[in-house]
Amino acid sequence: LWLGFIGSQFVSAFAIPSRSMDETLKVGDVVLAEKLSSRLRLPLEREDLVFFSPPRELEELVRGGGGRIGSRDRFIKRVAALPGDTVEVSASGVRVNGALRPTPPLACPSEGRPSGEEPSREADQVAD
């Protein structure tokens, strides 16, 4: 019992529910996420995979559409940019510090980018 409790403080298991990272993770895959890095506030690096709670605005948007996001639901994304990086999103793709990032394959064409062009901006952390 104690071993399970102690282990749960350092590692969590998550099942992948969607195809948003299909080239890396498949629906139904189980991923172990270590928690020590975030507790020690170790810096993120580009290409790290991160788990995070959905932003409140997204929860409200999903609820408004009749869906739901549970309190234990987490998102998993890959870090594309770090604090101080300049990110530009346009019809030609995503540039980080002027370098074009490879476009991840779309697992679901309906999950494509919104139409229009977004202006350049400074990013704290950007993930694909």
Secondary structure as UniProt FT lines:
FT   HELIX           2..8
FT   TURN            9..10
FT   STRAND          11..15
FT   TURN            20..24
FT   TURN            27..28
FT   STRAND          30..34
FT   HELIX           36..39
FT   TURN            40..41
FT   TURN            46..47
FT   STRAND          49..52
FT   HELIX           56..64
FT   TURN            65..66
FT   TURN            71..72
FT   STRAND          75..81
FT   TURN            83..84
FT   STRAND          85..90
FT   TURN            91..92
FT   STRAND          93..96
FT   TURN            97..98
FT   STRAND          99..100
FT   HELIX           109..111
FT   STRAND          121..123
FT   STRAND          126..127
//
